[in-house]
Amino acid sequence: MPTFTIGDADFLLDGSPVRLLSGALHYPRIHPGQWRDRIVKARQLGLNTIETYVFWNEHSPEPDVFDTSGRLDLVRFLQLVADEGMHAIVRPGPYACAEWDNGGLPAWLTSDPQVGLRRSEPHYLKAVTEYLHRVYDLVAPLQVDRGGPVVLVQVENEYGAYGDDADYLQALVDVTRDAGIAVPLITVDQPEPQMLERGSLPTLHRTGSFGGRAAERLATLRQHQPTGPLMCSEFWCGWFDHWGDRHHTAPPDASAAELDAILSAGASVNVYMVHGGTSFGLTSGANDKGVYQPTVTSYDYDAPLDEAGNPTAKFWAFREVIARYAPVPDDVPAPAVPAPELSVPLRPVAPLRTAAEAVAPWLVVDADQDAPPTFDQLRHWRGLAFQRAWLPTAATERVLAVGEVRDRVQVWLDGRPVGVLARDHHDRTLVLPAGGGELLLLVEDQGRVGYGPRLGEVKGVLGPVTVGGVPVRGWQSLVVEHDALAAAVAAQAVDDDEAPVADLAGPVLAHAAFTLDEPADDLFLDTTGWGKGLAWVNGWPLGRYWSRGPQHTLYVPAPATRAGRNDLVVLELGIAAPVARFVARPDLGHTEA
């Protein structure tokens, strides 16, 4: 069987020097029906390796679950990599970052006050050990020395930016080796001396993450990794976007020049991302460096392959650079074909509250608590929840005050809309009109922070909650099972061409049916004219949309469509035009603020 080792200056495949030309693909961000297409196109770029994260929270939404079905079938993904004659790098974390919800850590774990994150704390290490063994049960048989594609496994992720617990890193190494992983182990950190020192061990091979000043960064890396191959294992060729910000791009010629600098130094590289894909459903995370910033649904990343997998100018610029250092295939990707355009009525089906009450009960966690239970107390790890309490009648206005909003709250009093509390605006108060009755909140988790000291924070409305200075108690909660509600809407929807079409007033579930003669290559759902919400096509969770942009289309992967009738379900939280449009090309927003 082949061997893959680290020599004095190079990676060695069967004893001969080899340079890893890798590209990052996150299998949960790609419809499994398109995995092969993206891997083939990465090979056509001239790459010989595919790298991927493993997102713990996606595989394990609850402690005793490890899901490997559908878009979580890691083994099938790695087998497809092998089918193209490519190597694989696996990065199981346990922490990932990657602009993913909670950095890939399960909220059921981070919500446990006994758990000490990313350090040698017994409760954390117990859960991590169980998780890694489940991952390595899949990965170990696919290592290169067993005839598989896996040549490297990464330990933790940019740990030097977070902590310095060498015992923790050693525990991860021990678990990895005990699980039968024999290939070389690497770490990655930004090429800052302190980060490189804190984030690795002498027994691990250090690599760097950067997007510019390649020669300088490689020189710093070499000072801390004096032997073996140099590798930029995250070459940032683009960037991600936040809601309300601009769409980030990096000029193809500038990125190609940095790639050339890496390769001319003899280093290996992993292009992050060769194809970013989409943070489907509610998997996109957030950042908070003083201001909370949720990330958008598209993970296009201005990569060589765009969100729909089509080659960009950066693809051809990178291919030209790679051809100077390694053979590139003769076959190339076919040109992109514009998506079909169509427009159909979008009709309301049921108010969100009514639909939610039909499938779940109102819950009381602690009637004496002076705030609604957090999502973590409800064991509701993503999405939305209604929460209510009753106020006595008052003849004058009163101020509703909360401790903190995580992340957005719509407020009604006695059925009348009052306003919105938004975390990114640092809202803490809202004036209630005179009167009383049911105080109703619709609380939205917009994505858990995935980087920095706020990693693992709880979601919901933090107390105390007061009205007119008086604590509010007796809270009840109604979890919104959004995926189940969308499936029910699609199953029960009856098209009525005579029904009047008017603007949708949310929170509401709506439906549109559209017909295709055959499954579309891809579709782009235009969300212009809609407010804020979620969308599904034939049950596939397209993700979040928001009128503040920069993103104004949602990507519909071709395998999610079918010949004949297709069902679009929309959960609109605000006001939306009563039409669903599919357009020829994506709109990810302006590149200037």
C-alpha positions in Angstrom: 0.0 0.0 0.0 1.2 3.6 -0.6 2.8 5.6 2.2 2.6 9.3 2.9 5.1 10.9 5.3 6.9 14.1 6.1 10.5 14.3 5.0 13.3 16.8 5.8 12.0 19.2 3.2 9.0 17.7 1.5 5.9 15.6 1.8 6.8 12.1 0.6 4.5 9.8 -1.3 6.0 6.3 -1.4 9.3 8.0 -0.5 9.2 10.5 -3.4 8.6 14.3 -3.0 5.1 15.5 -3.7 3.5 18.9 -3.5 0.0 19.1 -2.3 -2.2 21.4 -4.5 -5.4 21.4 -2.5 -8.7 23.0 -2.6 -11.3 23.3 0.2 -14.8 21.9 -0.3 -17.2 21.6 2.6 -19.5 18.7 1.8 -22.5 20.0 3.9 -22.4 23.2 1.9 -22.9 21.3 -1.4 -25.9 19.3 -2.4 -24.6 15.6 -2.5 -25.9 15.3 -6.0 -23.2 17.9 -7.0 -20.2 16.6 -5.0 -18.7 14.9 -8.0 -19.1 17.9 -10.2 -17.3 20.2 -7.7 -14.5 17.6 -7.2 -14.0 17.1 -11.0 -13.8 20.9 -11.5 -11.2 21.2 -8.7 -9.2 18.5 -10.5 -9.6 20.5 -13.8 -8.2 23.5 -12.0 -5.0 21.5 -11.6 -5.4 20.5 -8.0 -4.5 17.1 -6.7 -6.1 17.2 -3.2 -9.4 18.1 -1.6 -9.6 19.4 2.0 -12.8 19.4 4.1 -13.9 20.3 7.6 -16.2 18.0 9.6 -18.8 20.0 11.4 -19.6 18.3 14.7 -22.9 20.1 15.4 -24.2 19.1 12.0 -23.5 15.5 12.5 -24.6 15.5 16.1 -27.6 17.8 16.7 -28.1 15.9 19.9 -25.7 14.1 22.2 -26.6 10.6 21.2 -26.8 11.3 17.5 -24.2 11.0 14.7 -25.9 11.5 11.4 -24.0 10.5 8.2 -27.0 10.5 5.8 -27.5 12.7 2.7 -25.3 15.7 2.7 -23.4 14.4 5.8 -22.2 11.2 4.1 -18.5 11.9 4.6 -17.4 8.4 3.4 -19.2 8.8 0.1 -17.6 12.3 -0.3 -14.1 11.0 0.3 -14.7 8.0 -2.0 -15.7 10.4 -4.8 -12.4 12.3 -4.1 -10.6 9.0 -4.5 -12.5 8.2 -7.7 -10.9 11.3 -9.3 -7.4 10.1 -8.3 -7.1 12.9 -5.7 -5.8 13.0 -2.1 -7.8 14.2 0.8 -7.1 16.3 4.0 -9.6 15.9 6.8 -10.1 18.6 9.5 -12.4 17.2 12.2 -11.8 20.1 14.6 -13.4 19.6 17.1 -13.7 23.3 16.4 -13.9 24.6 12.9 -14.8 28.3 12.7 -15.5 28.5 8.9 -18.3 31.0 9.4 -20.4 28.1 10.5 -23.0 28.2 13.3 -21.2 28.0 16.7 -17.9 27.3 14.9 -19.1 23.7 14.4 -19.4 23.0 18.2 -22.8 21.5 19.3 -24.9 24.0 21.2 -26.0 21.1 23.5 -22.3 21.0 24.6 -21.5 24.7 24.8 -24.7 25.3 26.8 -23.5 23.0 29.6 -22.0 25.2 32.3 -19.7 22.4 33.4 -17.9 22.3 30.0 -14.7 24.2 29.5 -14.4 24.8 25.8 -11.3 24.0 23.8 -9.1 23.1 26.8 -8.2 20.0 28.9 -11.4 20.1 30.9 -12.8 16.5 31.6 -16.4 17.1 30.5 -15.3 18.7 27.2 -12.6 16.0 26.6 -15.1 13.2 27.2 -17.5 14.6 24.6 -14.7 15.3 22.2 -13.3 11.8 22.5 -16.6 10.2 21.7 -17.0 12.5 18.7 -13.6 12.0 17.3 -13.8 8.3 17.6 -17.0 8.4 15.5 -15.3 10.5 12.9 -12.2 8.4 12.8 -14.2 5.2 12.5 -15.1 6.6 9.1 -11.8 8.1 8.2 -9.3 5.5 9.3 -10.2 2.9 6.7 -9.8 5.6 4.0 -6.2 6.5 4.9 -3.6 6.3 2.1 -1.9 3.3 3.7 -5.1 1.4 3.4 -5.8 2.3 -0.2 -7.8 5.4 0.5 -7.3 9.1 -0.3 -6.6 10.6 3.1 -3.0 11.8 3.5 -3.3 14.4 6.3 -5.5 15.0 9.4 -5.6 18.3 11.2 -5.6 18.7 14.9 -7.9 21.5 16.2 -8.1 24.7 14.2 -6.2 28.0 14.5 -5.9 27.2 18.2 -3.1 29.7 18.8 -5.7 32.5 18.3 -7.8 31.1 21.2 -5.7 29.3 23.8 -2.4 27.8 24.9 -3.4 24.5 26.6 -0.7 22.1 25.4 -2.2 19.3 27.4 -5.5 19.7 25.5 -3.6 19.5 22.1 -1.8 16.4 23.4 -5.1 14.8 24.4 -6.4 15.3 20.9 -3.3 13.8 19.4 -3.6 10.8 21.7 -7.3 10.2 20.8 -6.4 10.5 17.1 -3.6 8.0 17.2 -5.6 5.6 19.5 -8.3 5.7 16.9 -6.0 4.3 14.2 -5.0 7.5 12.4 -1.5 6.9 11.1 -1.1 9.7 8.5 0.8 12.8 9.5 -0.9 15.3 11.8 -0.9 19.0 11.1 -2.0 22.2 12.8 -2.8 25.6 11.2 -2.4 29.1 12.6 -2.0 32.6 11.2 1.8 33.3 10.8 2.1 35.3 14.0 4.9 34.1 16.3 2.7 33.8 19.4 -0.1 32.0 17.5 2.3 29.6 15.9 3.8 28.7 19.3 0.6 28.4 21.2 -1.3 26.5 18.5 0.9 23.4 18.0 3.2 20.9 19.6 6.7 19.7 18.6 5.2 16.4 17.3 2.8 18.2 15.0 3.6 19.8 11.7 2.8 23.5 11.6 1.1 25.1 8.6 -0.1 28.7 8.0 -3.3 30.5 7.1 -3.2 33.8 5.2 -4.3 35.5 2.0 -1.5 38.0 1.3 2.2 38.9 1.8 2.9 35.2 1.1 6.7 35.5 1.1 6.8 37.2 4.5 4.2 34.8 6.0 6.1 31.8 4.8 9.3 33.1 6.2 7.7 33.5 9.6 6.2 30.0 9.3 9.7 28.6 8.5 11.1 30.1 11.7 8.6 28.1 13.7 8.6 25.0 11.5 12.3 24.7 10.6 12.1 21.3 8.9 9.7 19.6 6.5 7.5 21.2 3.8 6.1 24.6 4.0 2.3 24.7 3.5 -0.3 27.4 3.4 -3.2 25.2 4.4 -5.7 28.1 4.2 -4.9 30.4 1.3 -7.7 32.9 1.6 -8.5 33.8 -2.0 -11.7 35.7 -1.1 -13.8 36.4 2.0 -17.3 36.0 3.5 -20.1 38.5 3.9 -22.3 39.8 6.7 -25.9 40.9 6.4 -26.0 44.7 5.9 -22.4 44.9 4.7 -20.9 44.8 1.2 -20.1 41.8 -0.9 -16.4 41.0 -0.5 -14.3 40.2 -3.5 -10.6 39.9 -4.2 -9.1 40.8 -7.6 -8.3 37.6 -9.6 -4.9 38.9 -10.7 -3.9 39.9 -7.1 -5.0 36.5 -5.7 -3.2 34.7 -8.6 0.0 36.6 -7.8 -0.1 35.5 -4.1 -0.7 31.9 -5.3 2.3 32.2 -7.5 4.4 33.5 -4.6 3.4 30.5 -2.5 4.2 28.0 -5.3 7.4 29.7 -6.3 8.7 29.2 -2.7 8.2 25.5 -3.1 5.3 25.4 -0.7 2.2 23.3 -0.8 -1.2 25.1 -0.7 -4.8 24.6 0.1 -7.0 27.1 -1.7 -9.7 28.3 0.8 -12.2 28.1 -0.8 -11.9 26.4 -4.2 -15.7 26.4 -4.0 -17.6 27.8 -1.0 -21.1 26.7 -1.7 -24.0 27.6 0.5 -24.8 27.6 4.2 -28.1 25.8 3.7 -30.8 26.0 6.3 -29.7 27.8 9.5 -26.0 26.7 9.4 -24.5 30.2 8.9 -22.8 31.6 11.9 -21.9 35.1 13.1 -19.1 37.3 14.4 -19.1 39.7 17.4 -16.2 42.0 17.9 -18.2 44.6 19.7 -21.0 44.5 17.2 -23.0 41.4 16.4 -22.7 40.5 12.6 -24.6 37.5 11.3 -23.1 36.0 8.1 -25.2 35.6 5.0 -26.5 32.4 3.5 -24.2 32.4 0.4 -20.7 31.1 1.1 -19.6 32.1 -2.5 -16.4 33.4 -1.0 -15.4 34.9 -4.3 -13.8 31.5 -5.0 -12.5 30.1 -8.3 -15.8 28.2 -8.6 -18.8 30.4 -7.7 -21.7 29.4 -5.5 -23.3 27.5 -8.3 -20.1 25.7 -9.2 -19.3 27.7 -12.3 -15.7 28.7 -13.1 -14.9 32.4 -12.5 -12.1 34.6 -13.8 -10.2 33.6 -10.7 -10.5 29.9 -11.8 -8.7 30.6 -15.1 -6.1 32.9 -13.4 -5.3 30.2 -10.8 -5.1 27.5 -13.5 -2.6 29.5 -15.4 -0.4 29.9 -12.3 -0.7 26.2 -11.4 0.4 25.2 -14.9 3.8 26.8 -14.3 4.5 24.3 -11.5 2.5 21.2 -12.3 0.6 19.5 -15.1 -3.0 20.6 -15.5 -5.6 18.4 -17.2 -6.7 18.9 -20.8 -10.4 18.8 -19.9 -11.9 22.0 -18.7 -15.4 22.9 -17.2 -18.2 23.6 -19.6 -19.3 27.3 -19.8 -22.1 28.3 -17.4 -25.6 28.3 -18.7 -28.0 31.0 -17.5 -30.7 29.6 -15.2 -34.3 29.6 -16.4 -36.5 32.6 -15.4 -40.0 32.3 -14.2 -42.5 34.0 -11.9 -45.4 32.5 -10.0 -47.9 33.8 -7.3 -46.9 33.4 -3.7 -49.9 32.9 -1.5 -50.2 32.8 2.3 -51.1 29.5 3.9 -51.2 30.1 7.6 -50.0 32.6 10.2 -46.7 31.2 11.7 -48.2 31.2 15.2 -51.2 29.2 14.2 -49.1 26.7 12.4 -46.7 26.3 15.3 -49.5 25.9 17.8 -50.9 23.1 15.7 -47.8 20.9 16.1 -46.2 21.9 19.5 -47.5 22.9 22.9 -46.7 26.0 24.9 -44.1 25.2 27.6 -43.5 26.5 31.0 -39.9 26.1 32.2 -39.8 28.3 35.3 -42.8 30.4 36.1 -40.8 32.5 38.6 -38.0 33.3 36.2 -37.9 37.1 35.4 -37.1 36.4 31.7 -38.2 33.9 29.1 -36.2 30.7 29.1 -33.3 30.8 26.7 -33.2 28.7 23.6 -30.6 26.6 25.4 -32.9 26.0 28.3 -35.5 24.9 25.8 -32.9 22.7 24.0 -33.9 24.5 20.9 -30.5 25.0 19.1 -31.5 27.0 16.0 -34.2 29.1 14.7 -37.3 30.8 16.2 -39.5 30.6 19.3 -42.6 32.5 20.4 -42.6 33.5 24.1 -45.4 35.2 26.0 -46.5 36.6 29.3 -49.5 38.6 30.5 -49.4 42.2 31.6 -52.0 44.1 33.7 -53.8 46.9 32.0 -52.1 50.3 32.3 -53.6 53.7 31.4 -50.3 55.1 30.1 -47.3 54.0 28.1 -44.7 51.8 29.8 -41.1 50.8 28.9 -40.2 47.2 28.1 -36.6 46.6 29.1 -34.5 43.5 28.7 -31.0 42.5 29.7 -29.8 41.6 26.2 -31.3 40.4 22.9 -29.8 37.4 21.1 -30.5 38.2 18.4 -33.8 39.7 17.2 -37.2 40.0 18.8 -40.5 41.1 17.3 -42.9 42.4 20.0 -46.8 42.5 20.1 -49.1 43.6 22.9 -52.6 42.3 22.9 -52.2 41.4 19.3 -50.9 44.7 18.1 -47.4 45.0 16.7 -45.2 47.2 18.8 -41.7 47.0 17.3 -38.4 45.1 17.0 -35.4 44.7 19.4 -32.3 44.1 17.4 -29.0 42.9 18.9 -26.9 44.6 16.2 -28.4 47.9 17.2 -27.8 47.2 20.9 -31.5 47.6 21.6 -32.6 47.0 25.2 -35.8 49.0 25.5 -39.1 49.5 23.7 -42.1 51.7 24.5 -45.3 49.8 25.0 -48.6 51.5 24.3 -51.3 51.9 27.0 -53.3 48.8 27.7 -52.5 45.2 28.7 -53.0 41.6 27.9 -50.7 39.2 26.1 -47.1 40.4 25.6 -45.9 38.2 22.7 -42.3 37.9 21.5 -41.0 36.2 18.5 -37.4 35.5 19.2 -34.9 34.8 16.4 -31.5 33.2 16.6 -29.6 34.7 13.6 -26.6 32.5 13.9 -24.3 31.6 16.8 -21.0 33.4 17.1 -18.2 31.1 15.6 -15.0 32.9 16.6 -13.5 34.6 19.6 -14.5 34.9 23.3 -18.3 34.8 22.6 -18.1 31.3 21.2 -20.7 29.1 22.8 -22.9 31.9 24.2 -26.6 31.1 24.8 -29.4 32.4 22.6 -32.7 34.1 23.5 -33.8 37.1 25.6 -31.6 37.5 28.6 -33.1 39.0 31.8 -34.2 40.6 33.7 -37.2 41.6 31.6 -39.2 44.4 33.1 -42.2 46.5 32.1 -42.5 49.8 33.8 -39.7 48.7 36.1 -41.6 45.6 37.3 -40.2 42.2 36.6 -42.3 40.1 34.1 -42.8 36.5 35.2 -45.0 33.5 34.1 -43.4 33.1 30.7 -44.6 30.4 28.3 -42.6 29.3 25.2 -43.6 27.8 21.8 -40.8 26.4 19.8 -41.1 26.9 16.0 -40.2 23.6 14.3 -39.5 25.4 11.0 -38.5 22.4 8.8 -41.5 20.4 9.9 -43.9 23.3 9.3 -42.4 23.8 5.8 -42.9 20.2 5.0 -46.5 20.3 6.2 -47.2 23.4 4.1 -45.9 21.7 1.0 -47.9 18.6 1.7 -51.2 20.4 2.3 -51.0 23.3 -0.1 -53.8 23.5 -2.7 -53.3 25.8 -5.6 -56.1 28.3 -6.1 -55.7 30.3 -9.2 -58.7 32.4 -8.3 -57.4 33.3 -4.8 -56.6 37.1 -4.5 -52.9 37.9 -4.4 -51.9 40.5 -1.9 -48.8 41.4 0.1 -47.9 38.9 2.7 -48.1 40.2 6.3 -45.8 38.1 8.5 -45.0 36.2 10.4 -46.6 33.9 7.9 -46.0 30.7 6.0 -46.6 31.0 2.2 -46.5 28.6 -0.8 -45.9 28.8 -4.5 -46.0 26.0 -7.0 -44.0 26.0 -10.2 -43.6 23.6 -13.1 -40.4 22.4 -14.8 -40.4 20.2 -17.9 -37.2 18.7 -16.5 -35.0 19.3 -13.5 -33.4 22.7 -13.8 -29.6 23.0 -14.1 -29.8 25.5 -11.2 -32.2 28.2 -10.1 -31.8 31.5 -8.3 -34.7 32.6 -6.2 -35.0 36.4 -6.3 -35.8 37.7 -2.8 -36.1 41.3 -3.9 -39.4 42.7 -2.5 -39.4 40.3 0.4 -38.6 41.2 4.0 -36.8 38.6 6.2 -37.2 34.9 6.5 -36.5 31.4 5.2 -37.2 29.4 2.1 -37.4 25.8 1.0 -37.8 24.1 -2.4 -39.2 20.6 -2.4 -38.1 20.4 1.3 -34.5 21.4 0.6 -33.6 24.3 3.0 -32.3 27.2 0.9 -31.5 29.3 3.9 -32.1 32.8 5.2 -32.9 35.9 3.2 -33.0 39.5 4.4 -33.9 42.7 2.5 -30.9 44.5 4.0 -28.6 42.5 1.7 -26.0 42.3 0.3 -27.4 39.0 -0.9 -30.7 39.2 -2.8 -30.9 35.7 -4.3 -31.0 32.2 -2.8 -29.2 29.4 -4.7 -31.5 26.4 -5.6 -29.2 23.4 -6.5 -30.3 21.5 -9.5 -30.8 18.1 -7.7 -33.3 19.8 -5.4 -35.7 20.4 -8.3 -37.7 17.8 -10.3 -39.7 17.4 -13.5 -43.3 18.5 -13.1 -44.6 20.3 -10.0 -42.2 21.9 -7.6 -43.1 23.4 -4.2 -41.6 26.6 -2.8 -42.4 27.3 0.9 -41.5 30.7 2.4 -41.5 31.7 6.0 -41.8 35.5 5.9 -41.3 37.5 9.2 -42.2 40.9 7.8 -43.8 42.1 4.6 -43.3 40.4 1.3 -44.5 40.9 -2.3 -46.9 38.1 -3.3 -44.7 36.8 -6.1 -41.9 34.3 -6.4 -39.4 35.0 -9.1 -36.5 32.9 -10.3 -33.8 34.8 -12.2 -31.0 33.9 -14.6 -28.1 34.9 -12.4 -27.3 35.4 -8.7 -27.3 38.7 -7.0 -24.8 38.7 -4.1 -24.7 42.5 -3.7 -22.5 45.4 -4.3 -18.8 45.2 -3.6 -18.7 48.7 -2.2 -20.3 49.7 1.1 
